[in-house]
Amino acid sequence: MGLLSRSTVRKGVFILLLGVAGLYGFIVAGVWAIQDRLLFGRRSAAIVQTPDALKWAYEDVWCETPGGRTHGWWIPQENARGAVLYSHGSGKNISHYLDDMAFLRDLGFSILMYDYGGYGQSTGNPSEARCYADIRAMWNHLAHVRRIPPERIVLMGSSMGGGVTADLAAEVAAGAVILEATFTAIPDVVSDAHPWIPARLIARHRFANIEKAGRIRSPVLIIHSVDDATVPFAQARMLYERITAPKTFLEIHGSHGGGKFTSREQYAAGLGAFLGETINLDLAVKIGFYVLSSGCRGPCGRNGQENQSPCG
């Protein structure tokens, strides 16, 4: 058998490269097609427990958004120091995060937690734009229906919820902002884990927190685990460096979603210290904002009587 000619070799290499390129393009196209499922998870609709299970009083909250109805739970507390607007991560719904909320309850805060479109009882489908509409509807509920002053509202988000929180925090002057296990941007997370995916070219949902961090005016607490295998610790440090408002960094240990429980004492102490400095109840009493619990001061307009909020 004679040696292959150069032209034959070149042709074989070309065909091989063409096949590899075709396979790569096919895989990238597949990732592009299913990226919503990869980002937003299986979007659990089943409610595994309600605040009743923990003997917490609560009310259902419904808000209208362009993409559907957004559902949440208002969990009041007597003589509350303020209210936390909590945005959770992807995949699970609010009924999976009640243990997380216990930290905030122990610190004396009322809580409004909600589900994005397609999660829990919220209708419609999730998207970056829908998530932003969901949190704004809930912010309006706290400000206009519950009539809680913005300086008494804490914006808190975990993982993907940190991206939702950062977007609102860049526009409003809340009392404090907490970003937990939060990334710089979705394409950065994908690129760190899978460098071969052109994430910055194909991402439909970006949650570009790094671009918004510098516009946040409220005091910020960033919480991140050095053991986080989902969102690199370095991304949390990058976010922290970009923030120009008063800021605190709390380094913990444990998994992406479980660090607060692994580092329970450290987490609770850091959270309490930050909120103690930023949400000052004594100051609130002096300027007339006394109790932020189950009711509003005066008519709440929850039947459309005194405000234009689409929430009930």
RAPECOR-V987755 format. One record per residue. N is the residue number from 1. RES is the residue in one letter. PSI is psi in whole degrees, -180 to 180 (999 if undefined). OMEGA is omega as a letter, one per 30 degrees, with the letter a starting at -180 (999 if undefined). Layout:
# RAPECOR-V987755
n->{N	N}
res->{RES	RES}
psi->{PSI	PSI}
omega->{OMEGA	OMEGA}
This chain:
# RAPECOR-V987755
n->{1	2	3	4	5	6	7	8	9	10	11	12	13	14	15	16	17	18	19	20	21	22	23	24	25	26	27	28	29	30	31	32	33	34	35	36	37	38	39	40	41	42	43	44	45	46	47	48	49	50	51	52	53	54	55	56	57	58	59	60	61	62	63	64	65	66	67	68	69	70	71	72	73	74	75	76	77	78	79	80	81	82	83	84	85	86	87	88	89	90	91	92	93	94	95	96	97	98	99	100	101	102	103	104	105	106	107	108	109	110	111	112	113	114	115	116	117	118	119	120	121	122	123	124	125	126	127	128	129	130	131	132	133	134	135	136	137	138	139	140	141	142	143	144	145	146	147	148	149	150	151	152	153	154	155	156	157	158	159	160	161	162	163	164	165	166	167	168	169	170	171	172	173	174	175	176	177	178	179	180	181	182	183	184	185	186	187	188	189	190	191	192	193	194	195	196	197	198	199	200	201	202	203	204	205	206	207	208	209	210	211	212	213	214	215	216	217	218	219	220	221	222	223	224	225	226	227	228	229	230	231	232	233	234	235	236	237	238	239	240	241	242	243	244	245	246	247	248	249	250	251	252	253	254	255	256	257	258	259	260	261	262	263	264	265	266	267	268	269	270	271	272	273	274	275	276	277	278	279	280	281	282	283	284	285	286	287	288	289	290	291	292	293	294	295	296	297	298	299	300	301	302	303	304	305	306	307	308	309	310	311	312}
res->{M	G	L	L	S	R	S	T	V	R	K	G	V	F	I	L	L	L	G	V	A	G	L	Y	G	F	I	V	A	G	V	W	A	I	Q	D	R	L	L	F	G	R	R	S	A	A	I	V	Q	T	P	D	A	L	K	W	A	Y	E	D	V	W	C	E	T	P	G	G	R	T	H	G	W	W	I	P	Q	E	N	A	R	G	A	V	L	Y	S	H	G	S	G	K	N	I	S	H	Y	L	D	D	M	A	F	L	R	D	L	G	F	S	I	L	M	Y	D	Y	G	G	Y	G	Q	S	T	G	N	P	S	E	A	R	C	Y	A	D	I	R	A	M	W	N	H	L	A	H	V	R	R	I	P	P	E	R	I	V	L	M	G	S	S	M	G	G	G	V	T	A	D	L	A	A	E	V	A	A	G	A	V	I	L	E	A	T	F	T	A	I	P	D	V	V	S	D	A	H	P	W	I	P	A	R	L	I	A	R	H	R	F	A	N	I	E	K	A	G	R	I	R	S	P	V	L	I	I	H	S	V	D	D	A	T	V	P	F	A	Q	A	R	M	L	Y	E	R	I	T	A	P	K	T	F	L	E	I	H	G	S	H	G	G	G	K	F	T	S	R	E	Q	Y	A	A	G	L	G	A	F	L	G	E	T	I	N	L	D	L	A	V	K	I	G	F	Y	V	L	S	S	G	C	R	G	P	C	G	R	N	G	Q	E	N	Q	S	P	C	G}
psi->{128	166	147	141	158	-37	-37	-42	-46	-39	-41	-43	-42	-45	-41	-47	-38	-40	-42	-44	-40	-42	-43	-45	-39	-43	-45	-41	-37	-42	-43	-42	-34	14	-30	-42	-38	-39	-48	-2	-159	-3	65	127	-20	130	112	-27	159	170	-20	-35	-27	8	39	132	145	163	144	139	132	132	142	132	166	-26	1	-169	136	129	144	173	128	117	95	163	139	137	44	147	-25	-169	138	125	108	129	120	178	-174	160	-58	164	-179	-26	-14	-3	16	-34	-36	-39	-19	-33	-42	-38	-43	-24	2	27	142	159	137	111	149	166	144	166	133	-9	145	-127	-2	140	168	-164	149	149	168	-45	-40	-40	-42	-37	-38	-49	-34	-36	-41	-35	-45	-35	-47	-43	-38	-31	-52	-17	45	127	141	-35	-7	3	130	125	121	131	143	133	-120	-33	-25	-35	-40	-43	-44	-36	-45	-41	-25	-10	-28	160	83	168	-34	160	134	121	117	124	43	148	170	-42	152	-46	-31	-40	-46	-44	-37	-39	-35	81	-22	-12	126	66	-38	-20	-32	-7	127	-30	121	-37	60	75	-34	-28	-17	-18	-38	-14	-4	128	-20	157	139	135	123	126	127	144	137	-16	2	117	-1	-52	114	140	-34	-31	-36	-41	-37	-42	-46	-44	-30	-25	133	-15	167	135	154	142	124	112	125	-177	156	-180	175	-49	-9	5	-36	-28	-36	-41	43	-52	-44	-42	-50	-41	-44	-42	-45	-41	-44	-48	-30	-33	-32	-33	92	107	-37	-41	-38	-41	-42	-36	9	2	96	-58	124	79	-125	-24	171	163	108	-175	133	-17	25	-10	21	18	-36	2	166	13	137	10	149	999}
omega->{a	l	l	l	l	a	l	l	a	l	l	l	l	l	l	l	l	l	l	l	l	l	l	l	l	a	l	l	l	l	l	a	a	a	l	l	a	a	a	l	a	l	a	l	a	l	a	l	l	l	l	a	l	a	l	l	l	l	l	l	l	l	l	l	l	a	a	a	a	a	l	l	l	a	a	l	l	l	a	l	a	a	l	l	a	l	a	a	a	l	a	l	a	a	l	a	a	l	l	a	a	l	a	l	a	l	l	a	l	a	l	l	a	l	l	l	l	l	l	a	l	a	l	a	a	l	l	a	l	l	l	l	a	a	l	l	a	l	l	l	l	a	a	l	l	l	l	l	a	a	l	a	l	l	a	l	l	l	l	l	l	l	l	a	a	a	l	a	l	a	a	l	l	l	a	l	l	l	a	l	a	a	l	l	a	l	l	l	a	a	l	a	a	a	a	l	l	a	a	l	a	a	l	a	a	a	a	a	a	l	a	a	a	a	l	a	a	l	a	l	l	l	a	l	l	a	a	a	a	l	a	l	a	l	l	l	l	l	a	a	a	a	l	l	l	a	l	l	l	l	a	l	l	a	a	a	a	a	a	l	l	a	a	a	l	a	a	a	l	l	a	a	a	a	l	l	a	a	a	a	a	l	a	l	a	a	l	l	a	a	l	a	a	a	l	l	a	a	a	a	a	l	l	a	a	l	a	a	l	a	l	999}
